[in-house]
Amino acid sequence: MIPLTMRLRVRKNGRKVVGLWFPIILALIPVILLLAALFPLVLVAALLASLGGQGGMVLRSYALVFTVLFMLSGLRIEVADPMNEVAIILQ
C-alpha cells in the first residue's frame, strides 16, 4: 500500500519539541500520474533498447519505481543520541 502520511517527531531532553503530520499522498498522486503518462514513452524506449538486448532492463526498472513506492508504507527512521531523538514514520 502507498504511504498516505508522514509523521515527524523530534524530542529534545526527553520532551516532545515537534510533532508534525504531512499528507504525502498529495505529493505521490502527481508522481503516479506522471509515471502513468510516461509509460508509452517507456514502452517505445524498451522496444528500441530491445534491439541492443537491454529492453527487459528498461521495463524492470520502471516496475521497480512502483515497487519501491508501495513498499515504503511502514518505514520507520529513528535517529537518536543521549540528548535528542528524531523519528520519521511513513504510514
Residue, then its C-alpha position, 0 to 999 in steps of 0.5 A: m500500500i502507498p504511504l498516505t502520511m508522514r509523521l515527524r517527531v523530534r524530542k529534545n531532553g526527553r520532551k516532545v519539541v515537534g510533532l508534525w503530520f504531512p499528507i504525502i499522498l498529495a505529493l505521490i498522486p502527481v508522481i503516479l500520474l506522471l509515471a502513468a503518462l510516461f509509460p508509452l514513452v517507456l514502452v517505445a524506449a524498451l522496444l528500441a533498447s530491445l534491439g541492443g538486448q537491454g529492453g527487459m532492463v528498461l521495463r524492470s526498472y520502471a516496475l521497480v519505481f512502483t515497487v519501491l513506492f508501495m513498499l515504503s508504507g511502514l518505514r520507520i527512521e529513528v535517529a537518536d543520541p543521549m540528548n535528542e531523538v528524531a523519528i520519521i514514520l511513513q504510514 
